[in-house]
Amino acid sequence: MMRTATLIAALVVLVAAVAAAWMTLGPRNHEPDAVTIQFDGTLHELTEKLRQEHDVNVLGVGLVEDVHVSLNLRAVTPEEVVAAVCREVGCVYDRIGFDGRGFMLREGDWDADPRPQATAGDYRLYVHRVRVEDSSTIDFQWGQDEPVRTEAHRLTVSVSAQARDQGGAGQVFGLSGGAEVTTNAGETLERTGNQRSIVQEFGTHPAQLSFPRPTREAETIDFHGKLALFSRVPALDASWSPDEVGETRTSDGITWRLTRWGMEDGDIRVAIEADVAHRPASTDHVRATLVGPEDEIGLGAPGAAISPDHVQLRWRVDAPQWQPQKLVVSGHVGLEPLRYVEFAIEDIPLP
């Protein structure tokens, strides 16, 4: 088991390590490959082996790096390897990035997690925080005779979703904008709004959903909501050279073509386009890189032009001093139509 004092000392180092590792652990162009591993040694030695031989990055090992680990696993996912390590070591993990190959170990026990939670399909939903607040503001604008006084009385529930296996992780679109809270005093509080409202995407960062403040004294609430999922999240893995404008590449069943690569006002502008049967709902997790003989430059997330029958992803960047020879694009595109999975988290204590 890990000691709390060791955990605190190591976390200072880990914060910097997470930032440094993000570029390595960001979206990539392949699904997690099966891992077969026989190992007997320290956790530090294991993580080095996973990084060098399987392209699996595990941070946080400074907490328990000298702990002995013995594994005999065949054709499993990287996440199943990390889960097996956590069972031996006595810790839990969080994913880093969107490719299923980056993880952060931390202190805890999934089976003893005190947070109110529920399962919905392949997902766990967690309540991190409940807040009841009364606030008032005074807003005065020049030209206005009187200040505007505003009061707010609300209940805020902080919720996150996490896939129980990597296969479902990329499908999360968000929590529906509409949700409902029922208190144990029999009062129902509704959060109205567009069902498509995106309040959480890809990962475990909590989403804040606000409701009217309860008017009756209560001790607990039940939270009813919907988890919104993409119908499909195809991988995008393709590359082109500057003279291949008009050329196509097929990735995960979708054909993309390079429609632009040129100079304009000192910028390099590139674009790719695909005809898709379902309207893309998210292209936020696509990244592009211009590669030269000895250097490269990341273009970041694309701008997107989306119509009912096609999507165009476009980038622009200041022209570097060297001549780019290749455009490399990777990531995932979330496709509609969306589907919704209902869930209920019960007996959430009120403050």
Buried (B, 14 or more C-beta within 10 A) or exposed (E): EBEEEEBEEBBEEBEEBBEEBEEBBBBBBEBBEEBEBEBEEBBBBBBBBBBEEBBBBBBBBBBBBEBEBEBEBEEBBBBBBBBBBBEBBEBBBBBBBBBBBBBBBBBBEBEEEEEBBBEBBBBBBBBBEBEBEEEEEEEEEEEEEEEEEEEEEBBBBBBBBBBBEBBBBBBBBBBBBBBBBBBBEEBEBEBEEEEBBBBBBBBBEBBEBBBEBBEEEBEBBBBBBBBBBBBBBBBBBBBBBBEBBEEBBEBEEBEBBBBBBEEEEEEBBBBBBBEBEBBBBBBBBBBBBBBBEEEBBEBEBBEBEBEEEEBBBBBBBEBEEEEBEBBBBBBBBBBBEBBBBEBEBBEBEBE
